Amino acid sequence: MALLGQRPPRTAPARVAAARVRAAGPWPGLALAAAGVAAAWLTHRLLPGVPMLTVAVVLGLAAAQLPGTRVWVRGRSRPGLTFAAKRLMRVGVVLLGLKLSLRDVLGVGWGTVAMVLVVVAATFFGTWWLGRRLGLPGDQPLLIATGYSICGASAIGAVSDVSRSEERDTAVSVAVVTLCGTLAIAVLPLLQGPLGLSDAEFGRWVGASVHDVGQVVATAQTAGGDALGEGVLVKLMRVAMLAPLVAGVALSVRARRAAGAGAGSGAGVPGERRPPLVPLFVAGFVAMVVVRSTGWVPDAALDVAGVGQELLLAAALFGLGSAVDLRSLVRTGGRVGLVGLCAWVVVGGVSYAGVCLTG
């Protein structure tokens, strides 16, 4: 009998299976993620109103549950899917910086900038507080708050990397944020008339309240070109908040570990690396914003980078979706759903008030 706190010894078949997974490396999982991206792209081409990133999450979730693919997802493909969810996510976040120009941000006026800051702060702290009050496990309150306030699954992936969150918490957070963002595509256009919003105001409201860039495009384009342009610009201003938020989380993690070490033996765990205050991929994101702001990058290069960013994030979200355990999600589904619904009301209400005040 294994001692308390020790893992039981692996059986011979389990050791053989583990050896095969290590020998295969990340390639089976990356191949499966590539197939998921191709399917998501094809679905988006057939149904342009459905964002490719949303489809990628759903396909990853389905692959983890269906009997025909579940064994692959949880076995030989797991290392590659984890690699996609973490490493490819970082590269995609870096390329996301090429969508943002400082000139565009400053051109919208300080009133809109202030509105975005208030929306991000109110959504983040309100969602985080509610998630903790309702007892969501692990880092789910932090990650859900991040996804709602910044840019959906991309922001969740960036913050989870710094906070070293469990893959299960990351996957559940991505699932609920993606679900609510997808519902916004159908719900928000129905509210433009009753709320008395012009096309430009509707676009700003969508950009301030919808999570993912693709979901903003799908929602705002229903009101025409003016709404789409305003929506994407305001959305990218929220994306710009990703770097300071990740830096703040990294600083918090450092402080928490330092406090834990001080309360214990006075020293950290030997060999333990502290998270950098500004992770390399966040520095890369900021660098890409600066590069885009110079105006030196040709449009053709920006188009290629945009396609690459979309494909990388789709692969990462497929990997995250494949990590969702529906049984554990069902156990906390009521609380997660309630937090998601309340956060949706908060971000929608605060951003609507901001649009009305700023005109």
PyMOL commands that set and color helices and strands:
alter all, ss='L'
color gray80, all
select helices_A, chain A and resi 12-24+27-46+52-65+67-74+78-99+102-107+110-133+140-149+153-163+167-195+199-209+213-223+225-239+242-263+280-294+299-321+326-358
alter helices_A, ss='H'
color red, helices_A
deselect
rebuild
show_as cartoon
